[in-house]
Every structure is written in structure tokens, then in C-alpha cells.
Amino acid sequence: MKQHISRALLLAFAAGALAGCSENSWNNDELNGFEVPEPTQVETIEYTMTEADYAAVSSNSANKALAGDAGAAALRAVGSKLCFSDAAPARDYVPAWLGSSSFAYFTLTDGSAVRLTYNTAVTPSEIPAQIESATEYIVSDEDYQTVWGSENDYIAAFAPSHTASASIPGILLAALPDAAEGDYAVVRYRTSQADPVFSAPSEPEEPGFTLSSVIGTAAVDDDVTINGVVTALCSQGYILTDASGAIFVYCGSKFEENGFSGLAIGDQIVLNGTVAAYNTGLQIANGATFDKAGSQAVSYPAATTFDAASMADIIARTDNALAIYGTMTGTVSVTTDSKGRTNTNIIIDGSAKAQGSPYGMLSADKSKYADGAKVTVTGYLINVAGGRYCNMVATSVAESTASAAATVSSRAATETMPSQAEFAVYTFNGTRWNAATDVVMPSHADYQAMGQHYDNLSDEAPATLLPKFLRAKYPYASEGDVRYVAYFYYASSATTVRCDEYTFNGTDWTPAATVTTQTAQFVRTGGKWIYDPNVTINLPAGKGQEMSTLYYQTCVDWVKAQIDDKTGATYVTSYGNNEYYSGTSAYQGNVDLRAASARAQYAAGYADMTDEQIVATMKQRFESEVMPAALSILHPDAEPIAGVDVIYTINFSAYNGSSTTPYVITYKVTGRGQFEFIECTWNSDK
């Protein structure tokens, strides 16, 4: 014990003797050039910021000087909101904090690196704010009169024969002549589940358009001229009715997408075409031409009831038949076949074989055909597919408890025709108003189902009810799906439009995140901490992936501008969202390396090449031309840093026709906005 004490005293004395000297004072007059080396502590650490760390960043004197008056509020928000932001980014304000004593590892020296995990505010989508400030338009009596083509025989609502989806674009175009591309409009309107039947007019109509009697005697291969009225629309064609019958006019799979060729229910047209047959149903073959002659109110014949017995007779027929107007009631069955195609059918009680099938289902009607739903479909039975599926072009779809097939006789039926309030968001593309993609508004019925007395929400109801509304609205949503819910919100004696963004996580619909976690590297060099600008970009495969769409569309646009437009090539498809010069697809969110597809898109570009040579060429172009060009466009401020290789790492996927495979490609920043290809993991497949 005494020995230990003596040593302790000796050490204390030595420390006291040296306390007033510098570390090299002992060598002032002895060994020239000999000094004690500076201590080093070179480490690479992982660190996650705490609440106290955010406060330290915001109160750091060097950061306050850097922020100045203009950035002071944003810097204070780092401490109060516990996150960085676009106005106060981590790359600007973390370095000073890392070099201060408030950082737990402030003794680290040059060569050290900190992998820092921190919170940063998410830049919100612009869509909700644009919708919340959009024009609100209420469809007026005058609008409905125009839609129905009469100041007397109309109802103040849309109906199966005069749908909102077909009518609202024209109404908005006339009502909002100063609209600019990208504008939104919130539309209030009413719909009726049944069509009115108006009594005969008190004054005779002026002569001018006479229905032909051609359809009733039409035969296959006849070249016909038909004076008829459009009585139903679907995504692939329309029903044309004259005095002798009704027939389906086939127009191809893009008919709805192309605005129904400008047709609406009630249009009087003179059609020239050729009669054909398909699945024991007569139809007018694709390619028919028509001239509009006017429009009129539509009335329908007495509806045939398609039950098990009548449908058994229909599927057994061998002769080609015209369209039959009728109604069927059954249970919706939604299945997926071995090729991944979704099939929707209607199971009829008591039917051993025959089933109904909605043909050319309109986008606006898809949500009505939920698996297991009890529905009544009214419309035209046009043919029989597969010997059992009775294809219907619907004029109305309703819950089977509703009298969907019923019609109400009325003249000027504004007050007597039952209708329901509906709401929708439309957007203007510069020439046409269209229903806004991925935006949904609750209807009057939806507000009632959510237990609301009025067509609005208040207090904390949106956070509680909207996820349930989306779950019911989209029962087959996929993980990652995004929807914007626009709704009316009541507060402070005023009702306004609000819009919230939701994402489906595979189980629930969750509000868009306001804060996200990021990890970035900071390195110490030259006695200072700096942000390590190496960038990792994740481009997940699949449709609707925001980052993938952005990068791949930039690639496609570059190919269009620099290759196709300058050489006359046609590597870019007609849709403008994928190209086969290097294979980038903004639609699918991947690189499409199918040689057959590339050859089909632009055969001249791959003449005399084997499939393997085509794939190799597309890969090389992606590596060294297309993706570097896209990075230069999207990251024009990327710059090299002395002593540090600035590397951009991109995680992406490629499709070869049978599978989608993830890959990693890397680039080095060689100049401002300039990128040099390093390597890609798909080359390890060779």
C-alpha cells in the first residue's frame, strides 16, 4: 500500500512540475526539429441525431452567422421541429456542429467520416394545394338543358343515357374559357340512377332527321347507311339505334381514351359501314364513318329480363343477332386468370352455365363492379363470348336493391326525378378537361356512409374517416398506390375544399409523410467537416414510382430530342414514355431489354443484329449516353471536390421479357454537371 501511495505522489509531483510548460518546452535547447506529434483519432462512425443535437445545430454561432437574417427562421425551425428542411439543409448546417464540442465525437481528426442519420422535412406534392385553390363549378340548370337538348324535357341531373363523364368536359370548356394547362376545377353536380321517359312534346318537332329502318334487316357483309341515334357508350364502341333495331358499332380499344370520338348519348348520326359478326352478335365493323346531324332525348324500349332461363336460350343460339335491350341482376365475380388478366362477370341465380359480363366497362363504372357486390345492370346484350358469357354494354349499373331498370315518366322532370349529389375534380390539359388522375372526392352517399349529416367533414374526422373511405373505395389497392382525397371541410362557419395525400402501405391507407429519415456522409479534411456529396439514387421498378418516372422520362425525352428528332429515327414510342434506343421506360419504371420489342419499335436501328447484339448495344447506350445525359439534366450543379471522388450510385431494374432484375450502376462526377460511367453490375452477368 505504501508503495502505491509513493508512486501516486510521484506522478502528482511530475504533473505539477510540468503544469506551466508547453508540451515541447523541455526540448527548447536540446534536439532541434524534434516535437511531440499531434494526437490523431481517425474513425468512421454511425450516428443518429438526438433532440438535443437539433437544438445544438440551431443555436450554433457559426450556423447563425451562416444563416443571417434571411435564414434565421429556418435555422430556428431545425431545433423546434427536430428536422432539417429545404430552407435549412443538413449539408449546410451539420459541418459546424460536427466541429463543435456539442458533438459527442468532436475529437475526430482528418480522415474520419460520420454516417449521420437525421430527419428532414418532406417537400409536399403541389397537387393538394392546387386543388384547394381550384375553381369550384356547380353544374347549372342551363348546363343540364344543353346536355338533354331541351329547355323542357330535361332533368337537373346526369343519368345513364347522359353521363357526367361524357358531359362535364364540354361544360367546363365552355364555362372556363380562360383556363390554363394544369388548372384544376372542383365540380358539383347531380346524377340519377335511372333515365327519364318524357311525354310527347306539346308542339310537333320540326322535320329534319328521320330514323332509318336498316338495322332490323342487316346481314353480314352488307355495306349500310344508317340514320340512327347513339343510345349507349362503352370503352370500345357504342350502340346505334334506328327505327328497326339496335346494333353495336365496334371502334377499338382506345375509344374511351380518345374521347368517344366526340360522340355522346343522344347524338343523331348518319353512319356508313359494313356489317360483321362476332360471337353470334351482329355489329358494325371497325372503320365505320359517321356525320353528326343533331341530338335528341333518348327513350328506351321495354327491358327484357335476362334471367337463368332466357340466358340459357341466348348462349345456345347459333344465328347472329342484333343487340337486345334488357336488365340482369346478379352477383359480381372478379377473378384473375393464369396470364394475370382480370375478368369481371355477373353470376345469375339459378344459372348453371350462362353468366353476364360487362363489355367495354367505362372508367367511371369500374368501382361499381366490386367482387361480391349485388348489382342490376341495364343495357344492351351484344354477343356471347366463350359460349357462356353474355356481354352487356351498360346504360346503368346499380345495387340490386335499387330499381336500376326502372324509368320515370316525366316532362320537365327537374323536381320529380330522384338524384344524388356528386363531386369530382377535373384538370385541364390545354385542350380538354379530364377527370383528375388518382384524385377522388366522396359523394353525398359516401358522406352519409361516414355518418355525416352534411356533405362535409370537420374537426378530426378526416384523419379517422378518410382511410376507411379509401379502403372501401379501393379494395384491391396495391402497396405504394397514391390517392389524393379532395373533400369539403367545415370550420369557423365556412366550408372549404381540402385535399390530403394518402399512400397504401399494403394494409392501410396512411397520410403522406411530413418528415422522412435520411442518412448522409460527412468527412473531415483540412481541419474541417464537409458534406460528402456521394449520391445514391433508388429507382424502384413499377408503374407510378415518382423517382423512377422522373429519371426515365428524362431519359426518354433526351432520346427524342437528341436521337429521333435529329436523325429521323423512331426509337421513342407513340406514347412518349418509353424508348428502345437504350430501353428506358417511364411507364414501367425500368430498363426494357427485350430485343424483340426494340426491333419491333425501330427495325432499321437494329438491322442485321442478333438478339444478343441488340441487348449489348442498348446496355452500352444506357451506360455511356442516355443515363449520363439524364443525370446532367437533373443534377446540373453536381461538381467534383478536390481530394474526394464524387460518386453517383443508381439502383435500378431491367426487364428481359421473363423477369425483372435489380442492378447497380455508378458514375463519377468529372466536371460541373458531367458524369463518367464507372461500372454496372449487369456486366457481371457476362
N, C-alpha and C positions, 0 to 999 in steps of 0.2 A: 504494500500500500504506500509506504514512504517513497519507494522508487517511482511510482506513478505520479505522486504529487510533485516530486522534483522535476520530472520531465515536463509536467504541465507548467510549472513556474518558469522553466527554461524557455518554453515556447512563448509564454506571455512576455517574457523579457525581450526576446528576439523581435516579437511583433511590435513592442513599444519602441525599441531602438530604431526600427525601420519606418515607423509611422510617418515621420516627417520627410522621408526621402522618396524621390521618384523611383520607378522600377529599375532604371538603368543608372542611378546616381552612384552606385558602388563602382561603376566602371568608367567614371569621368576621366580618370587619369591613367587608366591601365590599358585595356585591349581595344584599340581603335577599330571601329566598324562592327563591334560585337554588341548586339542588342537582343533583349528578350522578344521573341516573335509574338505578334498579336494573336490572341486566342481565337480559334475558329470553331464554329458549330454549324456544320453543313448537314442538313436533314431534308427529307421530303415527308411532309405530314398531311394527314387528312383532318380537316377541322370544320365543324358546323357552328355557325354563329348562334349566340345566345341573345336573349333580350337585352342584356347589359351591353353586348357588343354593338348592337344597333344604336344604342344611346351614346356609346363612346364614339362611333363614327360621326354622328350628327353634332357632337359637341367638340370634336377635334379642331383645334385652332387653325391648322393648315387647311383643313377642309372648308372651314368658314371663309377663309381668305380666298380659296379657290371658287367657292360658290358666289361670293359677292352678294350684292343686294338682289340681283335678278334670280339667283338660285337659292337664296336663303330659305324660303318657304319649303321648297322641295327637299332640301337637306334636313330641315327640322322634321319633315314627314317621315324620313327614314327612321328616326328614333321613336316617333309616336305611333307609326303604323307597322313598325317592325319589318320593313321591306324596302328594297330599292325600287327605282322606277325609271321610266324613260327620261324623266327630267333630272333624276339623280341616280345615274347608273353606277353599278358596283365597280366597273373598270376605272372610274374617275376617283371614287372616294374611298375605296378599300386600301390602296397603297399607303397613304399617310397613316392610317390606323394600324396597319401591319408593322410600321416602323416605330410606333409609339409604345410606351411601357404598358398601355392598357391591353395590348395583345399578349396573350399568355406565352407566346414563343418569340418575344421581341429580340431575344439574344441570337437568333439565327443569323448566319453570315452569308456572304456572296456564294452563289451556287445552290442555295436552298430553294425549295419550292413548297408552296402551300396549295393543296387542292381544297378550295373553300366552297362549302355548301351554304347557300343563303336564299332568302326569299326575295322575289321580285314581283312587282305588280304586273298583271297580265293586261296587255293592251286590248281593250274590248273591241268586239266587232262593231263596225259602223252601222250595221243593219238595224239594230233596235232603235238607235237614236233617229235614224232616217224615217222609220215607220212611226215613231212617236210624234214626229213633226210633220207627218204627211197630211195632205188634204183629205178631209172627210167628205164623202159624197153620198147623199141619200137619193136613191132612185125615185124619181117623181112620177106623178100620175101621167104627165105628158110623155115621159120615157116609156111607161108601160103601154100607153096608147100607140106609140110608134112601134113598139115590139109586136103588139097584137094587130097592128094595121087598121085600127078603127078608134074613133072617138067615143063610140057607143058600146060596141061588142069587145070589151076587154075586162080583165081583172087587174087589180093593183098588185100583181104578183107574177112571178115566173111560174111555169108549170112544165110538165113533161114534154109538151109539144113546143114550148118556147123557153128554153133553159137559160139559167143565169150565165153559165159558162160560154154559151154561144152569143149572148146578147150584151153582156156588160162591156166587153172590149169596144164595141161600136158606140155604146152610150158614153163611155169615158172619153173616147176620141173626139166626140162632138162637144162634150161638156167642158173639157180641159184642153183647149187648143194651144195653150202656151206651155204645155208640159215639156220637160227636157228629159233626155235619155237618163235613165236611172231614178227618175222620180217614182214615189210610191203614192198610192191612194187607198184609203180605208173606205170600203163601200158597205152601206147599209141597204138591205133590200128584203123582199119577202118571197117565199115560194109556197106553192100549193102542190100537194102530192097527187092531185087529180086534175084532169083537163076539164074546163067548162064546155058545155054544149049550148051555143047561143041560139035563140029562136030566130025565125026568118026575119029579115030586115023589113021595116015598115015601107021602105021605098025600094023599088027594083034596082039591082045593080046595073051599072052601065055595061053594055056588051063590050067585049074586048078579048077575053081569054076563055076559050071553050075547051073543056077536057076532052081528050081523045078517047076512043074505045078500042085501043090497040092491045093493051096488056093481056086482056082476057083470052085472046086467040093467039098469043105469041108462041112461036115454036123455035127450037134450037136452030141456029144459023140464020134466022131471019134478020135482015137489016131493017131496023124500025125507026120511025119518028114518033115520039110520044109527047103529047101535051099533058103534063101532069103536075102534081103538087108534091113537094117534099114533106113526108109525114113522119119520118124518124131519121135520126143520125146515129152512127156508131163510129168507132175509130178507123174502120176500113171501108166505109161507104154509107149509102143512105137508101131509104125506102122511097120509091116513086109510085104515086097512086094516080090512076086516071079513072074514068067512069066505069071501067070494066074490071079493075082489079089492082093489085099492088105487086111490085117486083123489087128485088134487091139489086142495087147498082153498085158493083164492086169497083173500088177506087185505089186499092193498095194499102199497105200497112202504115203509110205516113199521112193518111187523110186527115186525122185529127190534128196531128203535129203541124200540118200545113194550113190550119185554119179552116178545115172543112171546105176548101176550095171556094170560100166566100159564101157558102150556102147556109141557110137557116130553115128551120121547120116553118112551113107556110109559103115558101118560095114557089112561085109558078115558073116552070121552065119548059123549054122545048128541047127535048133530048134526041140526039141521033146516035145510035149504037147498034151493037149486034147481040142477039140473044144467045146465051150459053147455058150450060147446065153444070151443076156441081153438087155432088152428094144428094141426088134426087130433088134438087131445088133449081128452078129456073132463075136466071139472073142476067143482068146486062154486063157484058164482059168489060174488063178494064180498058180504058182508052176512049170511052164514050165522050162526046162533046155535048155542051148544052148552052143555051142562051136564056137569060132570065127575062121573064115577061112581066113580072109583078109579084105580089104577095097577097095572101088571104088568110083568114082564120081557118083553122083545121078542125074538122069534126071526124070522129072515128066511128066505124060500124060497130054493131053489137059484138062483144068479145066472145070468142069461142073459149070454153073452159077446157084447158089441157089437163086432163086427169089421167089416171093409170090406163083406163080403157081406150081413150081417144089417142093417147100417145103410143100405145101398143099398135094401133092401126097405122099410125103415121110412120113408125120405123119399119113396118112391114111393106110399105108401098114400094112399087118398082117403077112407077111413072114419075116423071119430073113434074113438080107442082109449083104454083105461084106462092108468094108469101101469104100466110094466114094470120090475121089479127086475133089475138086472144090473150088469156091470162093463165098463169100457172102458179101454184102455191106449193112450197116445199122447204126443205132444209138444205142450207148451203154446205157443200163439202169441198174443202180446199186441200189438195194433195200435191206432192212433188214427185215426178217420175224419175227414172234412173238417169236421165240426162239433165236433171236439175231444173226442169221446166215446171212451172206452177200451173195446175189445172183447177178450174173452178166449175163445179157442177151443182145442180139442184136435184136433190133426191125427193121423188114424189111418193107420197104414201100409197102403198098397195102396188107399186110398180116393180115387177121382178127384173126388168131389163132397162126400159126406157128411162132416160134422165134428161133434165133440162140443162142447157149450157148457155150462159150469157155470151153472145158473139160480139166481138169488137167493143168490149167494155170501155165506156168513157172514163177518163181520168177522174171526173167528178163523182162517179158512181162506185169506184173500187172499194172505198171504205164501207159501202153498204153490204158487200158480199163477204162478211166475216164468217170464218168457219163456225158452223153450228147455228148460225142465225136462221130464224124463220122468216122467209120473205115471200112476198107476192110480186111477181114480175109480169108486167103488161107490155105487150109489144107484138112484133111480127116473128112468127116461126118461119125461117127461110130455108133450112135444109136439115139433113140428118147426117151427122159425122160418125164414122166408125160403126155404123149400123145400129146405134143406140142413143146418141147424144143429139137432142133436138135443139138446134141453135136458134137463139132468140135475139133479135135486135130490139132492145128495150125502149119503151117510151116512158116507163116509170118503174121504180123499184121502191118497195115499201115493206115495213114489217108486216107479217101476215095478219096481224090483228087489225091493221088499217085496211080500209076499203080502197085498195090501190086501183082496182079495176073500175071502180065506180066513177061515173061522170055526173056533173051537176048541171042542170039546165038553167041558164040564166041569161038575161040581157042586161048589159051594163052591171056585171056581177061584182062590182068593187066591194060592196058591203056584205054580200051573202056568201061569197066563196071563202071557205076557211083557208088560212095561210099562216105561215110561221116566219118570224124574223130570223134573218141570216146575216152574217157579216163575213167579209173577205178582204184580203189585201191583194192589190194588183200593182204591177210595176210596168213602167213604160220603157220599151227598148229602142225608142227613137222613131218607130213607125207604128207599133201596135202595143196595146195594153194586154198583158197576160197575167194570169194568177201567179202570185209570187211563189217561187220555188221554196219549199221547206218552211213556209210560213203558214200557220193555222190560227183561226180565230174560233172561239167557242160560239155556238149558235144559241138561240133562245132556249132550245131543248137542252143543250149542254149546261147552261146556267141553271136551269131547273133541276137537272140531274145532280148538280153540285150543291143543291139545297139553297139556292139564292132566290130571293123574292123578285129581284130586278136583274136586268141583263148587265150586271157588273160585279166586280169583286171589291172588297175593302179590307182595311186593316192588314192582318197577317194571312188572309185567306189565300192569296196567290201561292205562297210558299207551300201551303198544305195541300191545296186542291189541284194545282196545275200538273204536278207529277202524276196524280191519279187520272186526270183528264187525258194526258198523253199516253198513259199505259192502256187506257180503254180505246183510244183513237188509233194507236199503232201497236196492235197485239203481236205483230211479227217483226218488230224493230230489231235491227242488228246492232251489236256493240259498236260504238263510235258514231252512230247516227246523230245528227244535229237537227233540232227543230227550233224555230222562233215562234213563240206563242204571243200573239197580239191580243189584248183584252181591254175591256173598259174598266177603269178603276175609279172608285168614288171616294173622295176625301175633301174636307173643308167645303162642303156644299157644292162641289163641282165634280163632273165626270170627265176624265181624260183618257186618252189611249196610252197604254203602257205596252212594252214589248220586252220579254225576257228570253234569253237563250238557254236551251237545255241540251244536254248530251246524254245518250243512253249508255250506261256502263255495262250492259249485259243483263242487269237485273232491274235497275231503277233509272228513272229519268232524273238527272241531277242538274242544278243550276250551273251555268258556266263559271269556272273558277275565276276569282278576282286576284288571287296570288298563286304563284307557282314556285316550285323549288328548282334552283339551278346550281350547277357546280362549275366553277371556273378555276383555272390555274393562275397563280401569281408567282413570279420568280424574283429573286433578289440578285441584282447585278449592278456593279459600280456603286455599291453602297445604298442603293435604292430598290424599293419594291416596284415592279411593273406588272401590268396585266399581260399574261401570256396569251396572245391572240389566236392561238391554235383553235380552230373551229371544227366542231362535229355537227354534221347535218344529217338528220334522220328523215328519210323519205319512205314512209310506210306504204306497202302495196295496197291497192284497193281504191274503189271509187269514193270521191268526196273527201279525200285526205288533203287538208288545206295546204300543207307544206309541199306535198308531192305534186299537187295540181299546179302550184306556183312555179316550181322549178321546171317541171316537164313542159308546161305551157310556154315558158320562156325558151326552152329548147326548140319546141315546135315552131314558135314564131321566128326564131333565128334561122331555122332551115328554110322557112317560107321566104324570108326576106333575102337571105344571102345565097341560097342554092336555087330554089324553084323560080323565084322572080327574076333572077339574073341569068339563069341558063335555060329556062323553059321546061325544066323537069317538073314532075308531079309527084314528088315523094310525100307531100302532105295530103292527107285525105280530105274529102269534101267537107267533113265535119270540122276541120280545122283544129282538132285537138289531139292528133297523133300523126307521126311521120315515120317513114320507113327508110330514111337516109341513115339514121342511127338507131331507130326503133323506139324513141321516147313516146310515151302515151300519157297525156294529161288526163285522159278519160279513165284509164285503168290504173294509173299511178304506178307504172312500172316501165321497164325497157322490154319491148316486144321483139324477140329474136327469132321469130318464125320466118324461115326463109321463103316458104310458100306465100305467105302474106306479103312479104316485101316484093316478091316477083309479081304478084297479082296487082299490087298498087302501081308499080312502075317497072315494067318488064325491061324497058330499054336501059335502065340503070344497072341491071344485073345480067345482061346478055352474056351467054357462054360461061356463066359461073355455076359451079356446083353449090349445093346447099351449104356445105362447109365453108366454101369461099365467101358466100353471101354473109354468113354469120360472122366470120372473121373480119370482113370489111366493115360491117355495122359496128362491131365492137371497137375497132380501131378509130372509126369516126367519132363514136361516143367518147372514147378516152381523150383523144387529142384535138377534136374540133368542137363538137357540139356542147358538151358539158363545160369545157373551159370558157366558151363564149357565153354560156348562161351565167356562170359564176362572175364573169366580168361585168355583166349587166346588173346582176343582183347585188354584187359586192364591189362597187366601183372604188370604194375607199380603202379596200384591203391594201396594206403596204408591208414590205419587208422591214424587219427590225434588225439592226446591227447586232451580230453575235447570236441571233436566235433564228432558227428556221421556222417560218410561219407555215403551218401545215393545215390544210382543209381536208377533213375526213368525211366522206359521204357514205352512209349506209343506205343501200337501195336494193331493189329486187328486179330480177329479169325473168321473163316468161318464155319458155321454149316450145310451147304447144301442148305440153303434158303436165308441167309442174312450174311453180314459181319458186325461185331460189334466191336467198339473200346473198348479197355481195358487199364488199367494201372497196372503195376507190379513194386514192389520196392524191392531192395536188400540193405543190409548193408555190407560195407567192413569190414571184420573181421581180415584180415591179408594181406600181400602183394599178390595181385592177387587173393584173396579169397573173395567169395561173399556168403552171407547168405540170404535166402528168408525171406521177411517180410510179404508181403500180395499181393493179386491180386484182382482187382475189380470183376473178373468173379465169385469169390466165393460169392459175394453178391447176385448172381442170384439164389442161392440155396434156 
